[in-house]
C-alpha cells in the first residue's frame, strides 16, 4: 500500500455552529463547502487549513460525549505547527481560549502546549 498523504480529518461536534465558528475564527480555517444531510439530520462542513488540509466538521443528533483522558483509547489529539508557539498561545488566550502552560517536548526539544475545542477535543500547538 502506498499512501500519498492524509486526505482529511473528521470531527463530530455537539454544536455545529459553535464549532464551525471556533475552527474558522480561532484556528483560522476557511469554510469551503457546507451541506445539510436531511436523511441523517446532520450538517457537514468542509474546512480548509492553508489550502492544504481539510477538516470535515459533522453534527449528528444525540451523539455520546467523548470519553475524557488522560489517555483514553482512540485519537489522542490533533496538532498544528506554528513558527511562534508563545505568540500563538498569547493570541489564543486573548480570544478567551483556555490554554495549558508552555512545555518543551523532551524528545525534540520543541515548544508546545495544549488547548481544547468547544467539545473538549485536545488540540496541540507545536513549534515548527
C-alpha positions as semicolon CSV with decimal commas, in nm:
position;residue;x (nm);y (nm);z (nm)
1;X;0,000;0,000;0,000
2;X;0,130;0,344;-0,093
3;X;-0,040;0,633;0,086
4;X;0,019;0,977;-0,065
5;X;-0,092;1,188;0,232
6;X;-0,369;1,231;0,487
7;X;-0,678;1,345;0,295
8;X;-0,893;1,485;0,577
9;X;-0,959;1,477;0,948
10;X;-1,320;1,434;1,062
11;X;-1,456;1,588;1,381
12;X;-1,806;1,540;1,526
13;X;-1,934;1,844;1,714
14;X;-2,215;1,869;1,966
15;X;-2,299;2,221;1,844
16;X;-2,213;2,255;1,476
17;X;-2,238;2,637;1,457
18;X;-2,029;2,689;1,771
19;X;-1,755;2,455;1,650
20;X;-1,762;2,600;1,298
21;X;-1,705;2,949;1,445
22;X;-1,419;2,813;1,660
23;X;-1,237;2,642;1,373
24;X;-1,286;2,941;1,140
25;X;-1,235;3,234;1,379
26;X;-0,985;3,086;1,627
27;X;-0,795;2,816;1,437
28;X;-0,801;3,002;1,104
29;X;-0,976;2,754;0,874
30;X;-1,186;2,869;0,581
31;X;-1,529;2,724;0,508
32;X;-1,502;2,566;0,163
33;X;-1,841;2,392;0,149
34;X;-2,132;2,310;0,374
35;X;-2,407;2,052;0,337
36;X;-2,717;1,960;0,533
37;X;-2,796;1,590;0,503
38;X;-3,167;1,575;0,587
39;X;-3,183;1,195;0,594
40;X;-2,930;1,196;0,881
41;X;-3,033;1,530;1,038
42;X;-2,665;1,614;1,006
43;X;-2,451;1,907;0,896
44;X;-2,116;1,856;0,726
45;X;-1,873;2,141;0,676
46;X;-1,555;2,122;0,471
47;X;-1,298;2,347;0,638
48;X;-0,966;2,416;0,467
49;X;-0,645;2,499;0,650
50;X;-0,377;2,675;0,446
51;X;-0,526;2,530;0,124
52;X;-0,353;2,202;0,212
53;X;-0,551;2,026;0,484
54;X;-0,921;1,953;0,518
55;X;-1,113;1,927;0,845
56;X;-1,457;1,778;0,800
57;X;-1,689;1,903;1,072
58;X;-2,003;1,699;1,138
59;X;-2,308;1,721;1,359
60;X;-2,534;1,430;1,447
61;X;-2,828;1,423;1,686
62;X;-2,772;1,253;2,022
63;X;-2,400;1,180;1,991
64;X;-2,239;1,035;2,303
65;X;-1,982;1,256;2,476
66;X;-1,612;1,198;2,414
67;X;-1,453;0,982;2,679
68;X;-1,217;1,200;2,875
69;X;-0,848;1,139;2,924
70;X;-0,591;1,149;3,037
71;X;-0,513;0,864;2,799
72;X;-0,846;0,745;2,654
73;X;-0,836;0,495;2,370
74;X;-0,867;0,649;2,024
75;X;-0,738;0,961;1,855
76;X;-0,523;1,131;2,115
77;X;-0,507;1,485;1,976
78;X;-0,471;1,698;1,664
79;X;-0,152;1,905;1,642
80;X;-0,098;2,227;1,448
81;X;0,251;2,351;1,361
82;X;0,336;2,719;1,408
83;X;0,651;2,931;1,398
84;X;0,582;3,120;1,723
85;X;0,442;2,897;1,999
86;X;0,442;3,159;2,279
87;X;0,288;3,417;2,045
88;X;0,017;3,174;1,934
89;X;-0,060;3,091;2,298
90;X;-0,090;3,462;2,381
91;X;-0,320;3,510;2,081
92;X;-0,547;3,222;2,188
93;X;-0,556;3,346;2,547
94;X;-0,652;3,690;2,411
95;X;-0,958;3,538;2,244
96;X;-1,065;3,371;2,569
97;X;-0,942;3,020;2,485
98;X;-0,802;2,840;2,789
99;X;-0,451;2,705;2,723
100;X;-0,222;2,480;2,918
101;X;0,120;2,610;3,016
102;X;0,402;2,609;2,763
103;X;0,610;2,291;2,762
104;X;0,912;2,157;2,581
105;X;0,889;1,818;2,409
106;X;1,154;1,609;2,588
107;X;1,245;1,425;2,268
108;X;1,260;1,704;2,011
109;X;1,317;1,999;2,247
110;X;1,045;2,194;2,063
111;X;0,798;2,425;2,237
112;X;0,434;2,313;2,261
113;X;0,109;2,347;2,453
114;X;-0,243;2,205;2,451
115;X;-0,586;2,365;2,437
116;X;-0,933;2,227;2,364
117;X;-1,204;2,283;2,107
118;X;-1,562;2,360;2,222
119;X;-1,633;1,987;2,276
120;X;-1,310;1,921;2,465
121;X;-1,115;1,767;2,175
122;X;-0,749;1,811;2,266
123;X;-0,557;2,031;2,023
124;X;-0,185;2,097;2,031
125;X;0,028;2,384;1,907
126;X;0,378;2,264;1,816
127;X;0,694;2,452;1,719
128;X;0,800;2,423;1,354
